[in-house]
Amino acid sequence: MFRQLTRRSVIAAGLGLATAPLLPAGRSAAADPPLRVGVLVARTGGLVDHGRQQLLGVQRRADALNGTAGHGGAHPAAQLELLVQDVGDTAATAREAVSRLLDRGVHALVGPPAGWLDDAVTGTAQAACTPLVLPSTGPAPASPYAFRSAPTDAQVHRALLAAMTAAGQRTAGVLRLDARDNPALREALAAEAAGQAARIVSTETVPLDGTGLVDKVKALVAAAPEALLLDLPAPLAAAAAAAAKTAAWTGPVLSTPDAATATFHQLAGEAAAGVRAVSPWLPVAAEAPEALPNWSSVRRFAAELGTAPAPSAGYAADATTLLHQAFLGHRDKMAARDQLERACCVGVTGVFNMTADNHAGLAADALTVLTSRAGAWTTVPPAPTGR
């Protein structure tokens, strides 16, 4: 069961902090060496856009924690040092990237940029007793050293299907990456759909470098779904939206948080209009209600970035915050892991309550439904459409 947050703890955690361990008598954080965090980002391959946002979020949060935000230089008392490694988009490059960072003596890891790469890094991180925070959607982590600072697949699927059924659609066609088309994920989505009186009538997969998606969309449409669900990175989600328009699809198109970016609008153009995405509030921070527990954090972070922020930037910022908290007053990896299992944090993405049984403790109210209008995301719902 999630621990209850008091108003006082919400205000404190809204500053990007959470309950921290007390320092031993006579000791201060300044006595410790800088916290060395290895950051696994995609600088090559098909996840470059996600990697760029992830690095932006990590760097901005690290600057704030080090007291260098807006000063353009290293703070003499900086306590957090980032070591960035290109992870590419394959399991082999991910494993190599982790090994390189561990060789450089990192205390903790952030990444990789996609859930299907989790298994490639968690085993190595666990063998090295190194805490790892995963800033992308995926399953609830099973490794004792892995934690997630993004929604789980189950949370995203639940929100997607709820948005679909609330609008009156009961059958869906799914377009997803072939890397994410595994039996466990299909079964989980089918079970979630059944629980909401919905049904997945067709699924098509595409490779990360896939092009020409019209035939894939036409195959989905042939199964007569009432809605199309996209589980794709922003560039492919944009291509799929354009393909749906070409295929004369006039029903609803819904997406995972991956599409809730400026890149989606740049690439999809007019085809983006009316597309809905389940997402944290960061892309529409100005519309976030004051009653939202992380209202202050999300508004301030969006203002600091000064651009249309992607959800992945928030995931990465929260990963940095969680690790900073876990290592306060020490540099012991095992103690940090234990601290993460008790983490209570109001982050950019939402409220996190980690436990020994739940290493992905993001609250259910972290996600909302966005609609694409006039080249931007908004919480204003779309006008009714029909096929």
C-alpha positions in Angstrom: 0.0 0.0 0.0 1.3 3.5 -0.9 2.3 5.6 2.0 0.3 8.7 2.6 1.9 12.1 1.8 1.2 15.0 4.2 1.0 18.6 2.9 4.3 19.3 4.4 6.0 16.4 2.7 4.4 17.3 -0.6 5.8 20.8 -0.4 9.2 19.6 0.5 9.3 16.9 -2.2 8.0 19.4 -4.7 11.4 20.9 -4.6 12.7 17.6 -6.2 13.6 16.1 -2.8 12.2 13.4 -0.6 12.7 11.9 2.8 16.5 11.5 3.1 18.6 9.5 5.4 20.1 11.4 8.3 23.9 12.0 8.0 26.1 10.5 10.7 27.2 12.9 13.4 30.0 15.2 12.3 29.6 14.3 8.6 28.3 16.3 5.7 27.5 15.5 2.1 30.5 17.7 1.1 32.8 15.1 2.7 31.8 12.5 0.1 33.3 12.4 -3.4 31.0 13.4 -6.3 28.3 11.0 -7.1 29.3 9.5 -10.4 26.2 8.6 -12.4 26.5 6.7 -15.7 23.9 7.8 -18.2 23.0 5.4 -21.0 21.6 7.4 -23.9 21.0 6.7 -27.6 23.3 9.0 -29.7 23.1 6.7 -32.7 20.4 4.4 -34.1 16.7 4.7 -34.1 16.2 6.1 -30.6 18.2 9.3 -31.0 15.2 11.6 -30.4 14.4 9.8 -27.2 18.1 9.9 -26.2 18.3 13.6 -26.8 15.3 14.3 -24.4 16.7 11.9 -21.8 20.1 13.6 -21.7 18.4 17.0 -21.6 16.4 15.9 -18.5 19.4 14.4 -16.7 21.6 17.4 -17.4 19.1 19.9 -16.3 18.3 18.1 -13.1 22.0 17.6 -12.4 22.7 21.3 -12.9 20.0 22.2 -10.4 21.3 19.8 -7.8 24.9 21.1 -8.3 23.8 24.7 -8.1 25.0 25.4 -11.6 21.7 26.1 -13.4 22.0 29.3 -15.2 25.6 29.9 -14.2 27.4 28.2 -17.1 30.1 26.5 -15.1 31.0 23.9 -12.5 30.1 24.7 -9.0 33.0 24.2 -6.6 30.8 22.0 -4.3 29.2 20.0 -7.1 28.2 16.6 -5.8 26.9 14.9 -9.0 29.0 14.0 -12.0 27.5 12.6 -15.2 29.3 10.1 -17.4 27.5 9.7 -20.7 27.7 6.6 -22.8 26.1 5.9 -26.2 23.9 2.8 -25.8 22.7 2.6 -29.5 19.5 0.6 -29.9 20.6 -3.1 -29.6 21.2 -5.4 -26.7 24.8 -5.9 -27.7 25.6 -2.1 -27.7 23.7 -1.7 -24.4 25.7 -4.4 -22.6 29.0 -2.9 -23.9 27.9 0.6 -22.8 27.2 -0.7 -19.2 30.5 -2.4 -19.0 32.4 0.7 -20.0 30.6 2.8 -17.4 31.2 0.3 -14.7 34.9 0.3 -15.6 34.9 4.0 -15.0 33.8 3.6 -11.5 30.2 4.8 -11.6 28.1 4.6 -8.4 24.8 4.3 -10.3 23.2 4.1 -13.7 20.4 5.9 -15.6 19.0 4.2 -18.7 18.7 2.6 -21.2 16.3 4.6 -23.4 13.9 1.8 -24.2 12.2 -0.9 -22.2 13.2 -3.7 -24.6 16.8 -3.0 -23.7 16.3 -3.4 -19.9 17.3 -7.0 -19.8 20.6 -6.3 -21.6 21.7 -4.0 -18.7 20.0 -5.1 -15.5 21.9 -8.3 -15.2 25.2 -6.6 -15.4 24.2 -3.8 -13.1 23.0 -6.4 -10.5 26.2 -8.4 -10.7 28.1 -5.2 -10.0 25.7 -4.3 -7.1 25.0 -1.0 -8.9 21.6 0.8 -8.6 19.9 1.3 -11.9 17.0 3.6 -12.6 15.1 3.0 -15.9 13.7 6.2 -17.5 11.4 4.6 -20.0 8.2 2.6 -20.1 8.5 -1.1 -19.6 7.6 -3.9 -17.2 7.9 -3.6 -13.4 11.6 -4.3 -12.7 12.4 -7.8 -11.4 16.0 -7.1 -10.6 16.7 -6.1 -6.9 18.9 -3.3 -8.2 16.6 -1.9 -10.9 13.9 0.8 -10.4 11.7 2.6 -12.9 11.1 6.4 -13.1 8.5 6.1 -15.9 5.1 4.5 -16.1 5.0 0.7 -16.5 3.5 -0.9 -19.6 0.6 -1.9 -17.4 -0.1 1.7 -16.4 0.1 2.9 -20.0 -2.1 0.1 -21.4 -4.7 0.7 -18.7 -4.8 4.4 -19.5 -4.9 3.8 -23.3 -7.8 1.3 -23.1 -9.7 3.5 -20.5 -9.4 6.5 -22.9 -10.6 4.3 -25.8 -13.6 2.7 -24.0 -14.6 6.0 -22.4 -15.1 7.4 -25.9 -17.3 4.4 -26.8 -14.8 2.2 -28.7 -14.5 -1.4 -27.8 -12.2 -3.0 -30.4 -8.7 -1.9 -31.3 -6.0 -2.6 -33.8 -2.4 -2.3 -32.4 0.7 -1.2 -34.3 3.9 -1.7 -32.3 7.6 -2.2 -32.7 8.6 -5.8 -33.5 11.1 -5.5 -30.6 8.1 -5.1 -28.2 5.9 -7.8 -29.7 6.5 -10.6 -27.2 4.0 -13.1 -25.8 4.0 -11.7 -22.3 3.2 -8.2 -23.5 0.5 -9.4 -25.8 -1.1 -11.5 -23.1 -1.0 -8.6 -20.6 -2.6 -6.2 -23.1 -5.3 -8.7 -24.0 -6.0 -9.3 -20.3 -6.2 -5.6 -19.6 -8.5 -5.2 -22.6 -10.8 -8.0 -21.4 -11.0 -6.3 -18.0 -12.3 -3.1 -19.6 -14.7 -5.0 -21.9 -12.6 -4.3 -24.9 -10.8 -6.5 -27.4 -7.7 -6.4 -29.5 -8.8 -7.5 -33.0 -5.5 -7.2 -34.8 -1.8 -6.5 -34.2 0.9 -5.4 -36.7 4.6 -4.9 -36.0 7.2 -2.8 -37.6 11.1 -2.6 -37.2 12.7 0.4 -35.6 13.8 1.6 -39.1 10.5 0.8 -40.6 9.2 3.0 -43.5 6.1 2.9 -45.7 3.6 2.0 -43.0 0.5 2.3 -45.2 0.2 -1.4 -45.8 0.5 -2.2 -42.1 -2.3 0.3 -41.3 -4.4 -1.1 -44.1 -4.0 -4.6 -42.6 -5.2 -3.3 -39.2 -8.1 -1.5 -40.8 -9.2 -4.6 -42.6 -9.9 -6.2 -39.2 -12.5 -3.5 -38.6 -11.3 -2.1 -35.3 -13.0 0.9 -33.8 -9.7 2.5 -32.8 -6.0 2.3 -33.7 -3.5 2.1 -30.8 0.1 3.1 -31.5 3.0 1.8 -29.4 5.9 3.4 -31.3 8.7 6.0 -30.8 7.7 9.5 -31.9 9.1 9.3 -35.5 7.3 6.0 -36.2 4.1 7.2 -34.5 4.1 10.2 -36.8 4.6 8.0 -39.8 1.8 5.7 -38.6 -0.6 8.7 -38.2 0.3 9.9 -41.7 -0.3 6.3 -43.0 -3.7 6.2 -41.3 -4.7 9.4 -43.1 -3.5 7.9 -46.4 -5.5 4.8 -45.8 -8.6 6.9 -45.3 -8.9 6.0 -41.6 -11.3 8.4 -39.9 -11.6 6.7 -36.5 -9.7 7.6 -33.4 -5.9 7.1 -33.1 -4.4 6.8 -29.7 -0.7 6.5 -28.7 1.6 5.7 -25.8 3.5 8.6 -24.2 6.3 8.2 -26.8 4.3 10.4 -29.3 3.7 13.3 -26.8 6.6 15.3 -28.2 7.2 18.2 -30.6 8.9 15.8 -32.9 5.6 14.0 -33.5 4.0 17.2 -34.7 7.0 18.2 -36.9 6.9 14.8 -38.7 3.2 14.1 -38.8 2.1 17.5 -40.0 -1.7 17.7 -40.6 -2.0 14.0 -39.9 -1.3 14.7 -36.2 -4.7 16.5 -35.8 -7.0 14.7 -33.4 -4.5 12.1 -32.3 -4.7 11.3 -28.6 -1.8 10.2 -26.3 -1.8 9.0 -22.7 1.1 10.9 -21.0 2.4 12.5 -17.9 1.5 16.2 -17.5 4.9 17.5 -18.6 4.1 18.3 -22.3 1.1 20.3 -21.1 2.5 21.6 -17.8 0.7 25.0 -18.2 -2.6 23.1 -18.1 -1.8 21.0 -15.0 -4.4 21.6 -12.2 -3.1 23.0 -8.9 -4.6 20.0 -7.1 -2.0 17.7 -8.9 0.5 16.6 -6.2 3.5 17.3 -8.5 2.0 20.6 -9.8 4.9 22.7 -8.6 7.6 20.3 -9.9 6.1 19.9 -13.3 5.5 23.6 -13.9 8.9 24.6 -12.7 10.8 21.9 -14.7 8.9 22.8 -17.9 9.7 26.5 -17.4 13.4 25.6 -16.9 13.5 23.7 -20.2 11.9 26.5 -22.1 10.7 24.3 -24.9 7.9 21.8 -25.4 9.2 19.0 -23.1 8.8 15.4 -23.9 7.8 12.9 -21.1 11.2 11.2 -21.4 12.9 14.4 -20.2 10.8 14.1 -17.0 11.6 10.4 -16.6 15.3 11.1 -16.8 15.1 14.1 -14.4 13.3 11.9 -11.9 15.8 9.1 -12.2 18.5 11.6 -11.3 16.6 12.9 -8.3 15.9 9.4 -7.0 19.6 8.5 -7.2 20.7 11.8 -5.6 18.4 11.1 -2.7 19.5 7.5 -2.3 23.2 8.5 -2.0 22.8 11.4 0.3 25.5 11.3 3.0 27.3 8.2 1.6 28.5 6.4 -1.6 27.5 2.9 -0.6 25.7 1.1 -3.5 23.9 -1.4 -1.3 22.7 1.2 1.1 21.5 3.3 -1.8 19.6 0.3 -3.2 17.9 -0.1 0.2 17.1 3.6 0.3 15.5 3.4 -3.1 13.1 0.7 -1.8 11.9 3.3 0.7 11.9 6.3 -1.7 9.0 8.7 -1.4 9.3 11.4 -4.0 7.2 14.0 -5.7 8.9 14.2 -9.1 8.3 15.8 -12.5 6.4 12.7 -13.8 4.4 12.2 -10.6 4.5 10.8 -7.1 6.8 7.9 -6.5 6.3 5.5 -3.6 8.9 2.6 -3.9 8.7 -0.5 -1.8 10.6 -3.8 -1.7 7.7 -5.3 -3.7 7.3 -2.4 -6.1 10.3 -0.9 -7.8 8.1 1.1 -10.2 6.0 3.1 -7.6 4.5 5.8 -9.8 1.0 6.8 -8.7 -1.9 6.1 -11.0 -2.9 9.7 -11.4 0.4 10.6 -13.1 -1.1 10.0 -16.5 -3.7 12.1 -18.4 -5.0 12.1 -21.9 -3.7 14.6 -24.4 -5.1 15.6 -27.8 -3.2 17.0 -30.7 -4.6 20.4 -31.8 -3.0 23.0 -34.2 0.4 21.4 -33.9 0.5 21.2 -30.1 -0.7 18.9 -27.3 -3.6 19.9 -25.1 -5.9 18.3 -22.5 -8.9 19.6 -24.4 -10.7 16.5 -25.8 -11.2 16.0 -29.5 -14.5 16.7 -31.3 -16.5 13.5 -31.9 -15.5 11.6 -35.0 -16.8 8.7 -37.0 -15.4 6.3 -39.4 
